[in-house]
């Protein structure tokens, strides 16, 4: 069976995501299975997802995804390079994907591949280091250093989805995995094209605005169920006190061990925590032109969750969050194609090898913190990762093993 891997967050699932899945089947054939490697309860922009992972997976399955696998939180809360590397590793480990499809602002695969080759070779590293000494950000330095080698084709690195696309190609190259890349041109251009924007849907959900016109019907039904149940929306605002408590309890040394806490940034963040009254103030005090706000948000999230540098980025098991009928057929193939344990029922986690079980327990602990952001106090109980089961296509939200 031809299967296309999509690396995603679906925070939340919107019309642009449905377009991408449909476009993948236009390009590769209507019978192509879609396997999603999706961030769990924390996402790459550096914070909690607006809805929990099972609800977002349910929306994806309802709108055409066949199988949704969870990315470890340490991967989701990584830089673009770490996010891409960890997600490609998950899709490759599944052993059933033949293609890797990703949204871009260009369909020029040759240019994207050339840029990936330059960055993999280390040819631009010296230029990047030299430029960063002038105080520019890493992203600016990288684009300029690559421009000096590749000319104007480096302009594609100014678009966020192209950047991720290049990182996916780098990961495929470095890991030497048999995933054929397929860029999918985003309809309407960048993040806000045609109003198909996760940030627009999140803003509407958090403000009580009109989000219904921005999401497809079946995904909208999942969102409505989560809102009615008091499990959404979740944001840093609803988790602020819990996060500040953890940050203020950390030692200076602990900040130095956070992911991306290089060049004194961990110490800078520690000092900001000592002076700030709010999370927003922490970020503002720590920010400089050189460091992107998303990097600081990811550091704050890792600090709160207890994720340390280099920890938890390798998949030790594959957790299924949702599966449709075709996805359940793929699961049978996965069990013979992968060397990793495949977790369908949560109670199977008790039988995992020691290292994999410890990884699952960490993820379950992150969920126990995430649910503190639910609007309804009665939904904030511990242990939901140990009782939830994957969503089948047509079902909404997390389900308990008992019922």
C-alpha positions in Angstrom: 0.0 0.0 0.0 1.3 3.5 -0.9 1.5 5.6 2.2 2.3 9.3 2.5 3.7 10.6 5.8 2.7 14.1 6.9 4.5 15.8 9.8 1.9 18.0 11.5 0.6 19.7 14.6 -3.1 20.3 13.7 -3.4 23.0 16.3 -6.2 22.9 15.5 -7.2 21.1 12.2 -8.4 23.7 9.7 -9.4 24.0 6.0 -5.8 24.2 4.8 -5.0 20.9 6.4 -7.9 19.2 4.7 -6.7 20.8 1.4 -3.3 19.3 1.9 -4.6 15.8 2.6 -6.8 16.0 -0.5 -3.9 17.3 -2.6 -1.6 14.5 -1.5 -4.2 12.0 -2.9 -4.5 14.0 -6.1 -0.7 13.7 -6.5 -0.1 10.1 -5.4 -3.5 8.5 -6.1 -6.9 8.3 -4.3 -6.0 5.0 -2.5 -2.9 6.6 -0.9 -2.9 6.1 2.9 -2.1 9.2 5.0 0.1 8.6 8.1 0.5 11.7 10.3 3.3 12.2 12.8 1.6 14.8 15.1 2.8 16.8 18.0 1.2 15.8 21.3 0.0 18.3 23.9 2.8 20.7 23.3 3.8 22.3 20.0 6.7 23.7 18.2 5.8 27.3 18.5 6.6 26.8 22.2 3.5 26.1 24.3 0.4 24.0 24.9 -1.8 23.0 22.0 -5.2 24.6 22.0 -6.8 21.2 22.3 -5.5 17.9 23.6 -3.7 15.4 21.3 -6.6 12.9 21.1 -9.1 15.5 20.1 -6.8 16.9 17.4 -6.1 13.4 16.2 -9.8 12.7 16.1 -10.3 15.7 13.9 -7.6 14.6 11.5 -9.0 11.1 11.3 -12.5 12.5 10.6 -11.2 14.6 7.8 -9.2 12.0 5.9 -6.0 11.0 7.9 -5.7 7.2 8.1 -3.3 6.9 11.0 -2.0 9.5 13.6 1.1 8.8 15.6 2.3 10.9 18.5 5.6 12.8 18.4 7.5 12.9 21.7 7.2 16.3 23.5 11.0 16.7 23.4 10.7 16.6 19.5 7.7 18.9 19.4 9.5 21.5 21.6 12.6 21.5 19.4 14.0 23.9 16.8 13.0 23.4 13.2 16.0 21.1 12.7 15.3 19.0 15.8 11.5 18.9 15.1 12.1 17.7 11.5 14.8 15.2 12.5 12.6 13.6 15.3 9.5 13.5 13.2 11.2 11.9 10.2 12.6 9.3 12.6 9.1 8.4 13.8 7.7 8.1 10.2 10.8 6.0 9.2 10.5 3.8 12.2 6.9 3.0 11.4 8.2 1.2 8.3 5.1 1.7 6.2 5.6 5.2 4.6 6.8 5.4 1.0 6.5 9.2 0.7 7.0 12.3 2.8 4.6 15.1 1.9 5.0 18.7 3.3 3.5 22.1 2.7 5.7 24.7 1.1 5.6 28.1 -0.6 7.3 26.6 -3.6 7.0 23.4 -5.6 10.7 23.7 -6.7 11.9 20.4 -5.2 15.3 20.8 -6.9 16.0 24.1 -5.2 14.9 22.8 -1.8 17.1 19.8 -2.2 20.1 21.9 -3.2 19.7 24.0 -0.1 19.4 20.9 2.1 22.6 19.5 0.5 24.5 22.8 1.2 23.3 22.8 4.9 24.1 19.1 5.3 27.6 19.5 3.9 28.6 22.1 6.4 29.7 24.4 3.6 27.8 27.3 5.1 28.7 26.8 8.7 31.7 29.2 8.7 29.7 31.9 7.2 26.8 31.4 9.6 29.2 31.7 12.6 30.8 34.8 11.2 27.5 36.5 10.6 26.1 35.7 14.0 29.1 37.4 15.6 27.6 40.6 14.2 24.5 40.1 16.3 22.0 38.9 13.7 19.8 36.0 14.4 20.6 32.4 13.4 17.9 32.4 10.7 19.2 35.7 9.1 22.8 34.4 9.3 21.9 31.1 7.7 20.0 32.7 4.8 22.8 35.1 4.0 25.5 32.4 4.3 23.5 30.1 1.9 22.9 33.0 -0.4 26.7 33.5 -0.9 26.8 29.9 -2.1 23.5 29.3 -3.9 22.6 32.8 -5.0 19.0 34.0 -5.1 17.6 30.5 -4.6 18.3 31.0 -0.9 15.3 33.4 -0.8 13.1 30.4 -0.2 14.5 30.3 3.3 12.6 33.4 4.2 9.3 31.4 4.3 8.5 29.3 7.3 7.2 26.3 5.5 10.1 26.3 3.1 12.4 26.3 6.0 10.7 23.2 7.5 10.7 21.6 4.1 14.5 22.0 3.8 14.8 20.6 7.3 12.7 17.5 6.4 15.0 17.0 3.3 18.1 17.3 5.5 16.7 14.7 8.0 15.8 12.3 5.2 19.3 12.7 3.8 21.1 12.3 7.1 19.1 9.4 8.3 19.2 7.8 4.8 15.6 6.7 4.9 13.6 5.6 1.8 11.0 8.4 1.9 10.3 10.1 -1.4 9.8 13.9 -0.8 6.6 15.5 -2.2 6.2 19.2 -1.7 2.6 20.4 -1.7 2.1 24.1 -2.6 0.1 25.9 0.1 -3.0 27.3 -1.4 -2.9 31.1 -1.0 0.7 31.2 -0.1 1.9 31.5 3.5 0.4 30.9 6.9 -2.5 33.3 6.4 -3.4 32.3 2.8 -7.2 32.2 2.2 -7.6 32.6 6.0 -6.3 29.1 6.4 -4.3 29.8 9.5 -4.0 27.9 12.8 -3.2 31.1 14.5 -6.5 32.6 13.3 -8.5 29.6 14.6 -6.7 29.7 17.9 -7.3 33.4 18.3 -11.0 32.9 17.6 -11.2 30.0 20.1 -9.4 31.9 22.8 -11.4 35.1 22.3 -14.8 33.5 21.9 -14.9 34.6 18.3 -16.3 32.9 15.1 -14.0 29.9 14.3 -16.6 27.8 12.5 -15.9 29.2 9.0 -12.2 28.4 9.3 -12.5 24.7 9.9 -14.2 21.8 8.0 -17.4 20.4 9.3 -16.3 17.2 11.0 -13.2 18.8 12.6 -15.6 21.5 13.8 -17.8 18.9 15.5 -14.7 17.7 17.5 -13.8 21.3 18.5 -17.4 21.9 19.7 -17.4 18.7 21.8 -14.1 19.8 23.5 -15.4 23.3 24.2 -18.7 21.9 25.6 -16.8 19.4 27.8 -14.5 22.1 29.2 -11.4 20.6 27.8 -10.6 23.6 25.5 -9.2 26.0 24.8 -5.9 25.6 26.5 -3.2 28.4 26.4 -0.3 29.7 28.4 -2.7 32.1 30.1 -4.5 29.1 31.7 -1.3 27.5 32.8 0.7 30.6 33.8 0.6 30.2 37.6 1.7 26.6 37.4 4.5 27.4 35.0 5.8 30.4 37.0 5.9 28.2 40.1 8.1 25.7 38.4 10.3 28.4 36.8 10.9 30.2 40.1 11.7 26.9 41.8 14.5 26.1 39.4 18.2 26.7 40.1 20.5 28.7 37.9 22.2 25.4 37.0 19.0 23.8 35.9 18.4 26.6 33.4 21.8 25.9 31.9 20.8 22.4 31.1 17.7 23.3 29.0 17.6 22.6 25.3 19.1 25.5 23.3 20.5 27.1 26.5 23.7 28.0 24.7 25.7 31.2 24.6 24.5 32.2 28.0 20.8 32.1 27.1 19.9 29.8 30.0 21.4 32.3 32.4 19.6 35.1 30.7 16.3 33.3 31.1 17.0 32.6 34.8 17.6 36.3 35.4 14.4 37.2 33.6 12.4 34.8 35.7 13.8 36.5 38.9 12.5 39.9 37.7 9.2 39.0 36.0 5.7 39.0 37.3 4.2 37.2 34.3 5.3 34.7 31.6 5.1 37.5 29.0 7.4 39.6 31.0 9.8 36.6 31.3 9.9 36.4 27.5 10.3 40.1 27.0 13.1 40.5 29.5 15.0 37.5 28.0 14.5 38.5 24.3 17.1 40.0 22.1 17.3 40.5 18.4 19.5 37.4 18.1 17.0 35.0 19.8 13.6 34.3 18.3 10.7 34.5 20.7 9.6 30.9 19.7 13.0 29.6 20.9 12.4 31.3 24.3 8.9 29.9 24.5 10.2 26.4 23.8 12.8 26.8 26.6 10.1 27.9 29.0 7.9 24.9 28.1 10.9 22.6 28.5 11.7 24.1 31.8 8.2 23.6 33.1 8.0 20.0 31.9 11.5 19.1 33.0 12.9 18.4 29.6 16.7 18.6 29.5 19.0 19.1 26.6 19.3 16.0 24.4 16.6 14.1 26.2 13.7 12.1 24.7 14.2 12.9 21.0 14.7 9.3 19.8 11.4 7.3 19.4 11.4 4.3 21.8 7.9 3.2 20.9 5.2 4.3 18.4 2.0 5.5 20.0 -1.3 5.5 18.0 -3.6 8.4 18.6 -6.1 7.7 15.9 -6.8 5.2 13.2 -9.3 4.9 10.4 -10.2 1.6 8.6 -7.3 1.9 6.3 -5.1 2.9 9.2 -5.9 -0.3 11.0 -4.8 -2.3 8.0 -1.5 -0.3 8.1 -1.2 -1.1 11.8 -0.9 -4.8 10.9 1.9 -4.0 8.5 3.6 -1.8 11.1 3.8 -4.6 13.6 6.0 -6.6 11.3 7.8 -3.6 9.6 9.1 -1.8 12.8 11.5 -2.8 15.5 9.8 -0.6 18.0 6.8 -1.5 20.2 3.5 -0.2 18.7 1.3 1.2 21.4 -2.4 0.9 20.6 -4.0 0.5 24.0 -2.6 2.5 26.9 -2.4 -0.6 29.2 0.2 -2.0 26.8 2.6 0.6 28.2 3.0 -1.5 31.3 4.6 -4.2 29.1 7.1 -1.9 27.4 10.9 -2.4 27.9 12.3 -0.3 30.7 13.6 2.6 28.6 10.4 2.8 26.5 8.2 2.6 29.6 10.1 5.4 31.3 9.6 7.5 28.1 5.9 6.8 28.2 5.7 7.7 31.9 7.4 11.1 31.1 4.8 11.8 28.3 2.0 10.8 30.7 3.4 13.3 33.2 3.4 16.0 30.6 -0.2 15.4 30.0 -1.0 15.6 33.7 0.5 19.1 33.6 -1.3 20.0 30.4 -4.8 19.2 31.7 -4.3 21.9 34.4 -5.2 24.3 31.6 -8.6 22.9 31.0 -11.4 25.4 31.7 -13.5 22.8 33.6 -11.9 21.8 36.9 -13.6 18.4 36.8 -11.6 17.5 33.6 -8.2 18.0 35.2 -7.6 14.6 36.8 -4.2 12.9 36.6 -3.6 9.7 34.6 -5.6 10.3 31.4 -2.7 9.0 29.3 -3.0 5.7 31.1 -6.7 5.3 30.3 -7.3 6.9 26.9 -7.5 4.7 23.8 -6.9 5.7 20.2 -9.8 7.3 18.3 -11.3 5.4 15.5 -12.5 7.4 12.5 -15.9 8.8 13.2 -15.3 9.0 17.0 -14.6 12.3 18.7 -12.2 13.1 21.6 -10.3 10.9 24.0 -12.0 7.7 25.2 -11.5 5.8 28.4 -10.4 2.1 28.2 -13.2 1.2 30.5 -15.9 2.7 28.3 
